[in-house]
Amino acid sequence: MVQIYKDYRDHADFLTVYVREAHPTDEWQMKSNVKEDVCYAQPKTLEQRVEIANDFVKRFNYPTQFGIDDMSNAANDAYAAWPERVYIIDERGRIAYRGGMGPFNYHPEEARAWLAARYGEVKREASAAVPDKKK
Amino acid sequence: MFKWVGIGLGLLIFAVVIGLSVIAGGLRGAYGMVRYALPHMHRGTLRVGDDAPDASLLTLDGSSRFHIRERTGARPLVIVFGSYT
């Protein structure tokens, strides 16, 4: 997703929204989380969400604008977002692209295709420093 | 009759457990998926062409809020939802 941002940031705005954790230590933790040292309990407060979101951004030097969902999960519920999902909203404020629900139907390349159809293929130099973790 | 229904249900449950275990990487993963993931996974009702819902979000520094709608209008807005883990 970071590469898509770099390629199309001159044409579109990007917003990453932090929602409830998918694999926290006190729920369904994955072995890969331990291996990658990404071990967090499910936040119980908004402050904890802010802290984890900041850890993420710092670790990956994540470049897009960032927003954090409320503890009421209002954004998550409105967009059926969890655990991960991509949308594109057009200039009229309407859904222009609706991605599938992650992880199995999470295909950011479809968002790239939408952008490419409108603005043409763009491919800037890939960044090795920022892995495509934030799906 | 009831005996065969019981056997059928047992086999069905066994197949579901095996299937989930394969997907989730083991029995523990299958439990985690059923207990923690499935209740939060929703296909949703939004469709292409619908008005995009608005929601209030907290900024990364935790000091202020903004609405998704404030970020739309000038150019397309790509929204990526996710978490760290």
gemmi code that builds the backbone of each chain (N, CA, C; Angstrom):
import gemmi

chains = {
    "A": [
        ("MET", (0.831, -1.208, 0.000), (0.000, 0.000, 0.000), (0.859, 1.247, 0.000)),
        ("VAL", (1.999, 1.153, 0.671), (2.897, 2.307, 0.713), (3.363, 2.665, -0.691)),
        ("GLN", (3.651, 1.644, -1.488), (4.107, 1.921, -2.850), (3.000, 2.564, -3.682)),
        ("ILE", (1.772, 2.139, -3.451), (0.643, 2.754, -4.171), (0.526, 4.221, -3.768)),
        ("TYR", (0.701, 4.471, -2.477), (0.683, 5.858, -2.000), (1.772, 6.680, -2.699)),
        ("LYS", (2.956, 6.136, -2.747), (4.059, 6.883, -3.368), (3.807, 7.123, -4.852)),
        ("ASP", (3.194, 6.154, -5.478), (2.958, 6.279, -6.912), (1.845, 7.271, -7.238)),
        ("TYR", (0.830, 7.349, -6.378), (-0.361, 8.121, -6.739), (-0.677, 9.272, -5.793)),
        ("ARG", (0.246, 9.631, -4.941), (-0.048, 10.702, -3.981), (-0.236, 12.055, -4.652)),
        ("ASP", (0.240, 12.186, -5.883), (0.017, 13.450, -6.594), (-1.398, 13.540, -7.162)),
        ("HIS", (-2.101, 12.431, -7.149), (-3.436, 12.390, -7.753), (-4.547, 12.160, -6.735)),
        ("ALA", (-4.236, 11.476, -5.656), (-5.263, 11.103, -4.686), (-4.753, 11.343, -3.273)),
        ("ASP", (-5.698, 11.469, -2.358), (-5.332, 11.555, -0.941), (-5.418, 10.160, -0.336)),
        ("PHE", (-4.627, 9.939, 0.681), (-4.591, 8.632, 1.337), (-4.792, 8.820, 2.833)),
        ("LEU", (-5.600, 7.962, 3.391), (-5.866, 8.010, 4.826), (-5.852, 6.585, 5.369)),
        ("THR", (-5.014, 6.353, 6.336), (-4.990, 5.056, 7.005), (-5.749, 5.174, 8.319)),
        ("VAL", (-6.642, 4.237, 8.558), (-7.466, 4.275, 9.773), (-7.137, 3.058, 10.628)),
        ("TYR", (-6.675, 3.353, 11.831), (-6.366, 2.285, 12.773), (-7.654, 1.808, 13.432)),
        ("VAL", (-7.916, 0.516, 13.300), (-9.092, -0.087, 13.939), (-8.626, -1.128, 14.956)),
        ("ARG", (-9.560, -1.791, 15.594), (-9.206, -2.747, 16.647), (-8.199, -3.774, 16.131)),
        ("GLU", (-7.346, -4.221, 17.041), (-6.295, -5.152, 16.657), (-6.868, -6.465, 16.144)),
        ("ALA", (-6.169, -7.058, 15.193), (-6.624, -8.321, 14.614), (-6.093, -9.532, 15.387)),
        ("HIS", (-4.852, -9.422, 15.851), (-4.231, -10.580, 16.506), (-3.500, -10.175, 17.785)),
        ("PRO", (-4.242, -9.627, 18.740), (-3.596, -9.213, 19.996), (-3.234, -10.423, 20.850)),
        ("THR", (-2.375, -10.163, 21.814), (-1.872, -11.256, 22.662), (-2.970, -11.904, 23.493)),
        ("ASP", (-4.001, -11.137, 23.826), (-5.064, -11.679, 24.671), (-6.241, -12.229, 23.866)),
        ("GLU", (-6.058, -12.326, 22.550), (-7.106, -12.926, 21.729), (-6.472, -13.970, 20.802)),
        ("TRP", (-6.499, -13.722, 19.551), (-6.005, -14.704, 18.577), (-4.625, -14.271, 18.093)),
        ("GLN", (-3.649, -14.517, 18.896), (-2.286, -14.134, 18.536), (-1.705, -15.133, 17.541)),
        ("MET", (-0.932, -14.618, 16.600), (-0.299, -15.465, 15.594), (1.180, -15.634, 15.936)),
        ("LYS", (1.729, -16.765, 15.510), (3.162, -16.990, 15.733), (3.997, -15.915, 15.041)),
        ("SER", (3.510, -15.471, 13.905), (4.265, -14.451, 13.164), (4.361, -13.152, 13.951)),
        ("ASN", (3.354, -12.864, 14.796), (3.419, -11.657, 15.615), (4.563, -11.732, 16.605)),
        ("VAL", (4.754, -12.915, 17.164), (5.860, -13.105, 18.122), (7.187, -12.994, 17.394)),
        ("LYS", (7.251, -13.640, 16.254), (8.488, -13.631, 15.469), (8.874, -12.206, 15.062)),
        ("GLU", (7.874, -11.405, 14.737), (8.141, -10.035, 14.283), (8.099, -9.027, 15.425)),
        ("ASP", (7.955, -9.547, 16.641), (7.903, -8.685, 17.822), (6.793, -7.640, 17.700)),
        ("VAL", (5.626, -8.113, 17.352), (4.449, -7.243, 17.298), (3.429, -7.827, 18.259)),
        ("CYS", (3.644, -7.592, 19.528), (2.824, -8.211, 20.567), (2.127, -7.138, 21.399)),
        ("TYR", (0.855, -7.016, 21.194), (0.057, -6.035, 21.922), (-1.251, -6.683, 22.361)),
        ("ALA", (-1.684, -6.325, 23.548), (-3.019, -6.730, 23.979), (-4.044, -5.851, 23.275)),
        ("GLN", (-5.266, -6.337, 23.215), (-6.320, -5.528, 22.597), (-6.510, -4.250, 23.413)),
        ("PRO", (-6.364, -3.080, 22.796), (-6.514, -1.843, 23.559), (-7.882, -1.741, 24.231)),
        ("LYS", (-7.853, -1.298, 25.470), (-9.100, -1.082, 26.208), (-9.450, 0.402, 26.286)),
        ("THR", (-8.488, 1.237, 25.929), (-8.719, 2.679, 25.965), (-8.238, 3.301, 24.661)),
        ("LEU", (-8.732, 4.494, 24.400), (-8.312, 5.205, 23.197), (-6.828, 5.563, 23.284)),
        ("GLU", (-6.372, 5.845, 24.482), (-4.955, 6.172, 24.656), (-4.070, 4.999, 24.238)),
        ("GLN", (-4.519, 3.802, 24.545), (-3.745, 2.622, 24.141), (-3.752, 2.459, 22.619)),
        ("ARG", (-4.856, 2.780, 22.008), (-4.888, 2.727, 20.540), (-3.914, 3.745, 19.948)),
        ("VAL", (-3.905, 4.924, 20.524), (-2.995, 5.964, 20.042), (-1.550, 5.485, 20.166)),
        ("GLU", (-1.241, 4.862, 21.270), (0.125, 4.397, 21.515), (0.542, 3.341, 20.480)),
        ("ILE", (-0.320, 2.386, 20.234), (0.017, 1.323, 19.280), (0.120, 1.884, 17.860)),
        ("ALA", (-0.800, 2.765, 17.511), (-0.757, 3.368, 16.179), (0.551, 4.126, 15.982)),
        ("ASN", (0.984, 4.812, 17.019), (2.250, 5.546, 16.921), (3.439, 4.598, 16.816)),
        ("ASP", (3.381, 3.485, 17.528), (4.453, 2.486, 17.405), (4.562, 1.994, 15.970)),
        ("PHE", (3.406, 1.745, 15.386), (3.380, 1.258, 14.004), (3.997, 2.283, 13.053)),
        ("VAL", (3.543, 3.513, 13.171), (4.004, 4.553, 12.251), (5.508, 4.772, 12.395)),
        ("LYS", (5.985, 4.742, 13.631), (7.417, 4.961, 13.851), (8.236, 3.794, 13.320)),
        ("ARG", (7.786, 2.595, 13.577), (8.557, 1.421, 13.168), (8.723, 1.350, 11.656)),
        ("PHE", (7.646, 1.657, 10.939), (7.696, 1.526, 9.487), (7.821, 2.873, 8.772)),
        ("ASN", (8.013, 3.915, 9.553), (8.093, 5.253, 8.969), (6.926, 5.447, 7.997)),
        ("TYR", (5.757, 5.129, 8.481), (4.577, 5.055, 7.617), (4.157, 6.446, 7.170)),
        ("PRO", (3.984, 6.622, 5.880), (3.910, 7.997, 5.366), (2.526, 8.622, 5.218)),
        ("THR", (1.449, 7.856, 5.246), (0.155, 8.468, 4.909), (-0.461, 9.169, 6.118)),
        ("GLN", (-1.479, 9.969, 5.845), (-2.255, 10.546, 6.939), (-2.861, 9.404, 7.750)),
        ("PHE", (-3.058, 9.681, 9.027), (-3.488, 8.609, 9.909), (-4.659, 9.072, 10.765)),
        ("GLY", (-5.612, 8.191, 10.955), (-6.698, 8.456, 11.876), (-6.935, 7.231, 12.736)),
        ("ILE", (-7.449, 7.443, 13.921), (-7.660, 6.334, 14.864), (-9.142, 6.236, 15.194)),
        ("ASP", (-9.662, 5.043, 15.015), (-11.092, 4.816, 15.257), (-11.395, 4.897, 16.753)),
        ("ASP", (-12.590, 5.361, 17.049), (-13.039, 5.443, 18.445), (-13.173, 4.063, 19.071)),
        ("MET", (-13.267, 4.033, 20.387), (-13.492, 2.762, 21.072), (-14.892, 2.216, 20.763)),
        ("SER", (-15.766, 3.080, 20.268), (-17.082, 2.607, 19.836), (-16.998, 1.889, 18.492)),
        ("ASN", (-15.828, 1.974, 17.849), (-15.592, 1.332, 16.545), (-16.545, 1.860, 15.470)),
        ("ALA", (-16.821, 3.141, 15.535), (-17.804, 3.725, 14.617), (-17.362, 3.619, 13.159)),
        ("ALA", (-16.117, 3.955, 12.881), (-15.635, 3.884, 11.493), (-15.588, 2.435, 11.025)),
        ("ASN", (-15.106, 1.583, 11.906), (-15.040, 0.153, 11.589), (-16.419, -0.391, 11.234)),
        ("ASP", (-17.399, -0.044, 12.031), (-18.753, -0.547, 11.787), (-19.335, 0.038, 10.499)),
        ("ALA", (-19.089, 1.318, 10.274), (-19.668, 1.970, 9.095), (-19.122, 1.372, 7.803)),
        ("TYR", (-17.863, 0.963, 7.846), (-17.206, 0.459, 6.636), (-16.983, -1.058, 6.659)),
        ("ALA", (-17.478, -1.738, 7.682), (-17.222, -3.177, 7.803), (-15.740, -3.439, 7.549)),
        ("ALA", (-14.910, -2.733, 8.265), (-13.496, -2.637, 7.909), (-12.616, -3.764, 8.454)),
        ("TRP", (-12.950, -4.275, 9.615), (-12.064, -5.214, 10.290), (-12.000, -6.550, 9.552)),
        ("PRO", (-10.863, -7.194, 9.461), (-9.574, -6.765, 10.019), (-8.792, -5.801, 9.128)),
        ("GLU", (-9.086, -5.801, 7.830), (-8.410, -4.868, 6.939), (-9.216, -4.743, 5.658)),
        ("ARG", (-9.213, -3.538, 5.144), (-10.030, -3.307, 3.956), (-9.619, -1.981, 3.319)),
        ("VAL", (-9.814, -1.866, 2.043), (-9.502, -0.637, 1.315), (-10.757, -0.147, 0.601)),
        ("TYR", (-10.965, 1.158, 0.672), (-12.020, 1.805, -0.107), (-11.413, 2.996, -0.849)),
        ("ILE", (-12.069, 3.395, -1.904), (-11.763, 4.685, -2.528), (-13.062, 5.475, -2.590)),
        ("ILE", (-12.993, 6.703, -2.084), (-14.135, 7.620, -2.130), (-13.848, 8.664, -3.197)),
        ("ASP", (-14.793, 8.863, -4.088), (-14.541, 9.813, -5.175), (-14.807, 11.248, -4.715)),
        ("GLU", (-14.643, 12.176, -5.638), (-14.749, 13.595, -5.302), (-16.169, 13.988, -4.899)),
        ("ARG", (-17.146, 13.188, -5.267), (-18.535, 13.482, -4.892), (-18.902, 12.867, -3.547)),
        ("GLY", (-17.930, 12.224, -2.934), (-18.179, 11.615, -1.631), (-18.861, 10.267, -1.708)),
        ("ARG", (-18.717, 9.611, -2.827), (-19.344, 8.302, -2.998), (-18.292, 7.200, -3.089)),
        ("ILE", (-18.723, 6.019, -2.722), (-17.817, 4.876, -2.800), (-17.519, 4.582, -4.272)),
        ("ALA", (-16.250, 4.668, -4.614), (-15.852, 4.395, -5.991), (-15.221, 3.011, -6.119)),
        ("TYR", (-14.629, 2.573, -5.051), (-14.048, 1.226, -5.029), (-14.248, 0.650, -3.623)),
        ("ARG", (-14.668, -0.577, -3.584), (-14.850, -1.263, -2.305), (-14.036, -2.543, -2.348)),
        ("GLY", (-13.009, -2.576, -1.534), (-12.173, -3.758, -1.489), (-12.807, -4.866, -0.678)),
        ("GLY", (-12.269, -6.051, -0.838), (-12.772, -7.193, -0.093), (-12.240, -7.214, 1.327)),
        ("MET", (-12.862, -8.042, 2.129), (-12.477, -8.154, 3.534), (-11.206, -8.986, 3.658)),
        ("GLY", (-10.240, -8.428, 4.398), (-8.997, -9.150, 4.611), (-9.175, -10.302, 5.561)),
        ("PRO", (-8.197, -11.162, 5.669), (-6.972, -11.148, 4.864), (-7.129, -11.818, 3.499)),
        ("PHE", (-8.125, -12.673, 3.348), (-8.174, -13.485, 2.130), (-8.599, -12.689, 0.902)),
        ("ASN", (-9.429, -11.682, 1.120), (-9.906, -10.897, -0.025), (-9.341, -9.478, -0.023)),
        ("TYR", (-8.215, -9.333, 0.630), (-7.558, -8.026, 0.669), (-6.607, -7.927, -0.522)),
        ("HIS", (-6.973, -7.093, -1.488), (-6.179, -7.007, -2.713), (-5.944, -5.536, -3.064)),
        ("PRO", (-4.964, -4.909, -2.433), (-4.724, -3.486, -2.715), (-4.374, -3.216, -4.172)),
        ("GLU", (-3.942, -4.245, -4.884), (-3.646, -4.031, -6.303), (-4.905, -3.643, -7.076)),
        ("GLU", (-6.067, -3.966, -6.534), (-7.306, -3.533, -7.181), (-7.480, -2.020, -7.042)),
        ("ALA", (-7.070, -1.487, -5.893), (-7.114, -0.029, -5.712), (-6.115, 0.630, -6.670)),
        ("ARG", (-4.970, 0.002, -6.807), (-3.983, 0.524, -7.769), (-4.576, 0.533, -9.176)),
        ("ALA", (-5.277, -0.528, -9.523), (-5.868, -0.612, -10.861), (-6.897, 0.498, -11.070)),
        ("TRP", (-7.665, 0.798, -10.012), (-8.652, 1.884, -10.114), (-7.934, 3.212, -10.379)),
        ("LEU", (-6.879, 3.446, -9.645), (-6.120, 4.683, -9.818), (-5.445, 4.731, -11.192)),
        ("ALA", (-4.933, 3.584, -11.603), (-4.251, 3.530, -12.903), (-5.237, 3.762, -14.048)),
        ("ALA", (-6.464, 3.275, -13.886), (-7.468, 3.476, -14.929), (-7.797, 4.953, -15.081)),
        ("ARG", (-7.694, 5.677, -13.991), (-8.039, 7.097, -14.040), (-6.842, 7.989, -14.371)),
        ("TYR", (-5.688, 7.643, -13.824), (-4.530, 8.539, -13.947), (-3.378, 7.945, -14.752)),
        ("GLY", (-3.546, 6.718, -15.184), (-2.466, 6.075, -15.913), (-1.518, 5.340, -14.977)),
        ("GLU", (-0.758, 4.453, -15.549), (0.196, 3.669, -14.752), (1.308, 4.583, -14.235)),
        ("VAL", (1.550, 4.497, -12.952), (2.634, 5.259, -12.336), (3.471, 4.282, -11.524)),
        ("LYS", (4.747, 4.333, -11.681), (5.624, 3.447, -10.905), (6.892, 4.211, -10.539)),
        ("ARG", (6.919, 4.633, -9.293), (8.124, 5.309, -8.824), (9.072, 4.287, -8.230)),
        ("GLU", (10.241, 4.756, -7.885), (11.239, 3.861, -7.312), (10.713, 3.255, -6.017)),
        ("ALA", (10.827, 1.956, -5.887), (10.337, 1.278, -4.688), (11.202, 1.605, -3.496)),
        ("SER", (10.554, 1.658, -2.328), (11.284, 1.924, -1.103), (11.559, 0.627, -0.373)),
        ("ALA", (12.813, 0.396, -0.034), (13.172, -0.829, 0.688), (12.979, -0.646, 2.177)),
        ("ALA", (12.850, 0.592, 2.620), (12.822, 0.865, 4.059), (11.442, 0.656, 4.657)),
        ("VAL", (10.405, 0.670, 3.820), (9.050, 0.587, 4.350), (8.358, -0.642, 3.801)),
        ("PRO", (8.351, -1.732, 4.535), (7.661, -2.922, 4.061), (6.166, -2.692, 3.979)),
        ("ASP", (5.502, -3.457, 3.146), (4.074, -3.279, 2.933), (3.295, -3.979, 4.020)),
        ("LYS", (3.561, -3.591, 5.263), (2.896, -4.241, 6.389), (1.464, -3.765, 6.530)),
        ("LYS", (1.284, -2.423, 6.515), (-0.075, -1.919, 6.699), (-0.817, -2.188, 5.441)),
        ("LYS", (-1.564, -3.163, 5.568), (-2.203, -3.682, 4.401), (-3.218, -2.693, 3.929)),
    ],
    "B": [
        ("MET", (-32.441, -44.148, 12.994), (-32.572, -42.835, 12.351), (-31.766, -41.772, 13.106)),
        ("PHE", (-32.078, -41.647, 14.417), (-31.365, -40.644, 15.219), (-29.876, -40.949, 15.286)),
        ("LYS", (-29.565, -42.229, 15.263), (-28.160, -42.630, 15.312), (-27.409, -42.085, 14.101)),
        ("TRP", (-28.024, -42.193, 12.914), (-27.350, -41.729, 11.699), (-27.282, -40.206, 11.637)),
        ("VAL", (-28.309, -39.573, 12.153), (-28.269, -38.099, 12.222), (-27.121, -37.664, 13.129)),
        ("GLY", (-26.972, -38.369, 14.249), (-25.889, -38.054, 15.182), (-24.525, -38.265, 14.555)),
        ("ILE", (-24.396, -39.367, 13.836), (-23.119, -39.642, 13.171), (-22.839, -38.575, 12.109)),
        ("GLY", (-23.870, -38.199, 11.363), (-23.703, -37.179, 10.331), (-23.285, -35.844, 10.922)),
        ("LEU", (-23.945, -35.459, 12.002), (-23.582, -34.202, 12.657), (-22.160, -34.253, 13.192)),
        ("GLY", (-21.812, -35.397, 13.757), (-20.448, -35.552, 14.279), (-19.412, -35.405, 13.186)),
        ("LEU", (-19.677, -36.056, 12.060), (-18.743, -35.954, 10.935), (-18.666, -34.517, 10.417)),
        ("LEU", (-19.815, -33.853, 10.388), (-19.845, -32.463, 9.912), (-19.019, -31.563, 10.831)),
        ("ILE", (-19.226, -31.713, 12.122), (-18.464, -30.911, 13.090), (-16.971, -31.212, 12.967)),
        ("PHE", (-16.650, -32.490, 12.815), (-15.243, -32.883, 12.665), (-14.635, -32.219, 11.425)),
        ("ALA", (-15.383, -32.230, 10.322), (-14.879, -31.636, 9.082), (-14.690, -30.130, 9.234)),
        ("VAL", (-15.620, -29.488, 9.928), (-15.505, -28.035, 10.141), (-14.274, -27.724, 10.978)),
        ("VAL", (-14.074, -28.515, 12.057), (-12.913, -28.290, 12.922), (-11.617, -28.491, 12.144)),
        ("ILE", (-11.564, -29.540, 11.350), (-10.361, -29.786, 10.551), (-10.142, -28.655, 9.552)),
        ("GLY", (-11.211, -28.247, 8.896), (-11.097, -27.172, 7.905), (-10.615, -25.873, 8.523)),
        ("LEU", (-11.209, -25.503, 9.655), (-10.789, -24.275, 10.335), (-9.354, -24.387, 10.818)),
        ("SER", (-8.976, -25.591, 11.269), (-7.613, -25.779, 11.758), (-6.599, -25.608, 10.638)),
        ("VAL", (-6.959, -26.092, 9.462), (-6.061, -25.929, 8.315), (-5.922, -24.451, 7.967)),
        ("ILE", (-7.051, -23.745, 7.933), (-7.025, -22.317, 7.593), (-6.275, -21.515, 8.645)),
        ("ALA", (-6.522, -21.845, 9.908), (-5.983, -21.028, 11.006), (-4.647, -21.536, 11.529)),
        ("GLY", (-4.164, -22.632, 10.991), (-2.842, -23.103, 11.393), (-2.838, -23.920, 12.675)),
        ("GLY", (-3.912, -24.610, 12.949), (-3.947, -25.474, 14.130), (-5.232, -25.311, 14.905)),
        ("LEU", (-5.408, -26.187, 15.894), (-6.634, -26.154, 16.695), (-6.762, -24.853, 17.474)),
        ("ARG", (-5.626, -24.410, 18.024), (-5.647, -23.158, 18.800), (-6.050, -21.988, 17.903)),
        ("GLY", (-5.516, -22.005, 16.700), (-5.873, -20.967, 15.743), (-7.341, -21.029, 15.358)),
        ("ALA", (-7.848, -22.255, 15.215), (-9.266, -22.422, 14.875), (-10.141, -21.858, 15.981)),
        ("TYR", (-9.746, -22.135, 17.220), (-10.498, -21.587, 18.347), (-10.452, -20.058, 18.317)),
        ("GLY", (-9.266, -19.532, 18.094), (-9.122, -18.073, 18.046), (-9.965, -17.457, 16.955)),
        ("MET", (-10.000, -18.123, 15.814), (-10.788, -17.602, 14.703), (-12.273, -17.558, 15.054)),
        ("VAL", (-12.752, -18.649, 15.626), (-14.184, -18.720, 15.960), (-14.533, -17.778, 17.101)),
        ("ARG", (-13.643, -17.749, 18.107), (-13.933, -16.970, 19.312), (-13.758, -15.474, 19.100)),
        ("TYR", (-12.731, -15.090, 18.359), (-12.390, -13.669, 18.297), (-12.551, -13.024, 16.920)),
        ("ALA", (-12.374, -13.790, 15.859), (-12.401, -13.162, 14.540), (-13.803, -13.145, 13.929)),
        ("LEU", (-14.432, -14.285, 13.881), (-15.710, -14.355, 13.172), (-16.755, -13.366, 13.677)),
        ("PRO", (-16.832, -13.121, 15.010), (-17.844, -12.156, 15.466), (-17.618, -10.740, 14.947)),
        ("HIS", (-16.402, -10.448, 14.507), (-16.111, -9.074, 14.068), (-16.022, -8.946, 12.551)),
        ("MET", (-16.137, -10.047, 11.863), (-16.019, -10.000, 10.409), (-17.402, -9.843, 9.786)),
        ("HIS", (-17.569, -8.756, 9.047), (-18.852, -8.496, 8.406), (-18.616, -8.072, 6.960)),
        ("ARG", (-19.397, -8.602, 6.100), (-19.262, -8.222, 4.692), (-19.658, -6.763, 4.493)),
        ("GLY", (-20.595, -6.284, 5.288), (-21.030, -4.908, 5.169), (-22.033, -4.743, 4.045)),
        ("THR", (-22.649, -3.571, 4.017), (-23.708, -3.330, 3.032), (-23.332, -2.248, 2.034)),
        ("LEU", (-22.171, -1.630, 2.206), (-21.780, -0.567, 1.282), (-21.572, -1.122, -0.118)),
        ("ARG", (-21.964, -0.324, -1.082), (-21.758, -0.702, -2.482), (-21.167, 0.484, -3.227)),
        ("VAL", (-20.526, 0.182, -4.319), (-20.002, 1.248, -5.171), (-21.165, 2.142, -5.597)),
        ("GLY", (-20.977, 3.447, -5.435), (-22.029, 4.410, -5.757), (-22.751, 4.929, -4.536)),
        ("ASP", (-22.647, 4.223, -3.411), (-23.269, 4.690, -2.167), (-22.526, 5.919, -1.637)),
        ("ASP", (-23.248, 6.739, -0.898), (-22.588, 7.825, -0.179), (-21.642, 7.220, 0.852)),
        ("ALA", (-20.440, 7.737, 0.911), (-19.467, 7.209, 1.864), (-19.860, 7.622, 3.274)),
        ("PRO", (-19.896, 6.688, 4.194), (-20.241, 7.046, 5.574), (-19.190, 7.976, 6.180)),
        ("ASP", (-19.655, 8.779, 7.103), (-18.713, 9.642, 7.812), (-18.436, 9.040, 9.187)),
        ("ALA", (-17.311, 9.403, 9.739), (-16.980, 8.972, 11.097), (-15.931, 9.924, 11.634)),
        ("SER", (-15.942, 10.083, 12.925), (-14.954, 10.928, 13.584), (-13.746, 10.089, 13.962)),
        ("LEU", (-12.570, 10.602, 13.642), (-11.326, 9.894, 13.949), (-10.423, 10.774, 14.794)),
        ("LEU", (-9.592, 10.114, 15.561), (-8.613, 10.830, 16.381), (-7.318, 10.963, 15.585)),
        ("THR", (-6.680, 12.105, 15.715), (-5.395, 12.279, 15.038), (-4.324, 11.424, 15.719)),
        ("LEU", (-3.233, 11.226, 15.013), (-2.189, 10.336, 15.500), (-1.578, 10.829, 16.816)),
        ("ASP", (-1.541, 12.121, 17.008), (-0.964, 12.633, 18.261), (-2.000, 12.654, 19.391)),
        ("GLY", (-3.224, 12.262, 19.070), (-4.253, 12.155, 20.092), (-4.800, 13.477, 20.583)),
        ("SER", (-4.456, 14.543, 19.900), (-4.823, 15.858, 20.429), (-6.098, 16.423, 19.830)),
        ("SER", (-6.528, 15.891, 18.687), (-7.709, 16.471, 18.058), (-8.428, 15.419, 17.211)),
        ("ARG", (-9.545, 15.840, 16.667), (-10.359, 14.925, 15.870), (-10.625, 15.522, 14.502)),
        ("PHE", (-10.938, 14.675, 13.572), (-11.383, 15.132, 12.261), (-12.382, 14.123, 11.722)),
        ("HIS", (-13.122, 14.535, 10.710), (-14.106, 13.649, 10.092), (-13.590, 13.163, 8.741)),
        ("ILE", (-13.899, 11.949, 8.431), (-13.508, 11.409, 7.122), (-13.998, 12.348, 6.026)),
        ("ARG", (-15.209, 12.864, 6.181), (-15.799, 13.723, 5.155), (-14.956, 14.976, 4.900)),
        ("GLU", (-14.241, 15.407, 5.915), (-13.387, 16.588, 5.725), (-12.254, 16.313, 4.753)),
        ("ARG", (-11.927, 15.064, 4.570), (-10.793, 14.713, 3.706), (-11.241, 14.346, 2.294)),
        ("THR", (-12.511, 14.472, 2.023), (-12.996, 14.117, 0.691), (-13.399, 15.382, -0.062)),
        ("GLY", (-13.520, 15.245, -1.370), (-14.034, 16.367, -2.158), (-13.075, 16.840, -3.219)),
        ("ALA", (-11.865, 17.142, -2.846), (-10.921, 17.701, -3.810), (-10.381, 16.626, -4.754)),
        ("ARG", (-10.023, 15.502, -4.173), (-9.445, 14.407, -4.964), (-10.011, 13.093, -4.423)),
        ("PRO", (-9.822, 12.027, -5.151), (-10.236, 10.735, -4.576), (-9.485, 10.478, -3.268)),
        ("LEU", (-10.170, 9.811, -2.362), (-9.555, 9.474, -1.076), (-9.462, 7.957, -0.957)),
        ("VAL", (-8.232, 7.481, -0.831), (-8.007, 6.052, -0.623), (-7.954, 5.824, 0.886)),
        ("ILE", (-8.866, 5.046, 1.403), (-8.891, 4.755, 2.844), (-8.451, 3.319, 3.073)),
        ("VAL", (-7.454, 3.181, 3.923), (-6.937, 1.857, 4.259), (-7.229, 1.599, 5.732)),
        ("PHE", (-8.011, 0.595, 6.002), (-8.309, 0.217, 7.387), (-7.409, -0.946, 7.787)),
        ("GLY", (-6.917, -0.909, 9.010), (-6.092, -2.018, 9.474), (-5.590, -1.774, 10.879)),
        ("SER", (-4.772, -2.698, 11.349), (-4.182, -2.572, 12.682), (-2.720, -2.999, 12.598)),
        ("TYR", (-2.057, -3.028, 13.740), (-0.636, -3.376, 13.741), (-0.445, -4.881, 13.648)),
        ("THR", (-1.231, -5.619, 14.421), (-1.006, -7.067, 14.468), (-1.718, -7.775, 13.327)),
    ],
}
model = gemmi.Model(1)
for chain_id, residues in chains.items():
    chain = gemmi.Chain(chain_id)
    for i, (resn, *xyz) in enumerate(residues, 1):
        res = gemmi.Residue()
        res.name, res.seqid = resn, gemmi.SeqId(i, " ")
        for name, pos in zip(("N", "CA", "C"), xyz):
            atom = gemmi.Atom()
            atom.name, atom.element = name, gemmi.Element(name[0])
            atom.pos, atom.b_iso = gemmi.Position(*pos), 0.0
            res.add_atom(atom)
        chain.add_residue(res)
    model.add_chain(chain)
structure = gemmi.Structure()
structure.add_model(model)
structure.setup_entities()
